[in-house]
Amino acid sequence: MSERKPPSFVRHSRRFFLAGAAGFALGLPFLEALAPKKQALAAPGDKPKRLIVVVHRQGTVLSQWTPSGSETSFTLPSLLAPLAPYQSKLLVVSGVDNKAAAACPSGDGHQRAGATLLTADSYDSNMETRGPSIDQLVASRLQGNLPYRSINVAVGHGGGLSGGALKSGFFFVGAKDPVSSIADPAVVFSSLFAGKVGQVDPSIAQQRVRDIAVLDAVADNFKAFRARLGKDDQLRLDNHAAKIEAIQKRVVAAGSTQAKSCVAPALNLPSGYNTRDEGFIAPLQMDLVASALACNLARVATVVFDQGHAPEFAWLNSGSSIVPSKYDNWHMMVHDGRSPSPEPALVQGYRWYSESVATLLGALQSYADPEEANKTLLDTSLVLWISNFGDGNGHNTLKLPIVIAGTTGSPSGMGRYLDLSNKKAWTDSQYSTSQVFTSLLHAFGGNDAGFGNTSVGGSGAVPGIA
C-alpha cells in the first residue's frame, strides 16, 4: 500500500483558510508542523507587515508605569507587569511629548490632546483637524488589493453610538475626515465575516447560527489534518477551534437579544447586551481584530478604549461608583486620586488596560502569519499602544506612555526600554510624537523626513526605534 499523501492544503501551502458558505474565513493557529524545523522569529531588520494602534484615555500613573534598569536589562513595573510574557517582543518608550497639542489655538485639554495624538498636528481656529493620523497614512500605503483600508473597533463608548459606530476623535483619514470605530462586536463580526455591514436584525441572528454551523462542515478536514500533527500542534489546533467557536457563540448569545428586539415596537425594546460592558467587550474585540488580520482582510487595525469618563470596568457592577462614597467615576479619580499616593482602584484600572493589551498580543501570537507560516502575526506586526495624556491628573501631554510590540525592524531588535526623558519634572522632552511616528513610517519602508507639524514637533526619526 502506497503511503497516504497529506491533504492538498498541506502540500501546497503552509497557511490555509477554512472558508464556509457564509463567506468568513478562519485563520489557522501557528503550528510547528507547518514551520521549518528551526523557527525563524522576527529578527532585527525584519520590517513589519501590519500596524495595530491601541489608544486608551486619561494617561497613566507614571511612577508605576516607567520601567527600571537599562535599555536591554529592565524590569516592567506594576502597570506593565501583565505584558511580562511578551517582554522580549516589547519596545517601551518613555519621555516623548505631544507638542502639537500646545499649539492648538482653542479647546480644552481633552480636545487638544485627542485630536493631535495620532496626527501630531494642531487643529485650526475652528477646531478642525488637519490629519491624517499615523494609522491611516500607513493604511493608505499598505492596503493594496485587500478588502479593507483598516479595521477600527472600540471598547466602550462615551455616547453618540450609531449603528455600532462612533468617532473617537483620534483617527483621521485626512483633514476634517474622522474614522468611525465600531463599538458593537456583533456589527464587527457581521461586517467582516458574514458580509453584512451595519445591520442588526433577525437575519443577522440567523446568519450567526449558520456561521457556527460552518465549524461542523469543516470538522472532517480538521480531523484529517489533526491526525498528522504532533501532540503540541494537536493541542494548538483544538484550542484554536474552540476559540473560534467561542467567539461565534458569544456573539450569537449576546446579539440574539438585540436582534430580536429589532422586531419589537420601537419604543419598547429590551435592553440587549451592553456595549459599555468593557470586561465583556474588550477580549471579544481583540479576538476579532486578530482574526481579521489573520484572514488578510486589512493590514492596519485600531482599537480605542473610548470611554474616559466612567468606563465600566470588569470588576464593577454596571453604573457603580468606582470608589463608593469617594469617587463617582473614573475621570474624577484620575484628577484627584494621586495625592498623596495613587488610589488602588486607579492602579487597578490602568493595569486592566495593560491586561487587555496583553490579550491582544496573545491573540496575535496565536496565529501564523498568512504568508510566512514559520512566524506568528505578532512577529510580523507592529503594535503601538499609547494614551492621550502622560499624567491624566494635569491633562498634560508630556511624557506620554508608549509601548511598541512585535517588531519595528530595528537592527537593535526588541526587548528594549528607551528612556528619552530629559530627567526634569514637567519640561519639554527633546523628542515628540512627530518623530516617533516618523520612525514608524521608516519601519514600514518609508523615507519620510517628518510627520505632522514638524515646525512644532521637529523632523527626523527617534534613534533606536526603527
Beta strands, then each sheet from edge to edge (+ up, - down):
strand 1: 17-19
strand 2: 25-27
strand 3: 50-56
strand 4: 68-69
strand 5: 74-75
strand 6: 90-96
strand 7: 151-155
strand 8: 165-174
strand 9: 177-182
strand 10: 300-305
strand 11: 381-387
strand 12: 400-406
strand 13: 416-419
sheet 1: 1+ 2-
sheet 2: 7+ 10+ 3+ 11+ 12- 6+ 13+
sheet 3: 4+ 5-
sheet 4: 8+ 9-
end
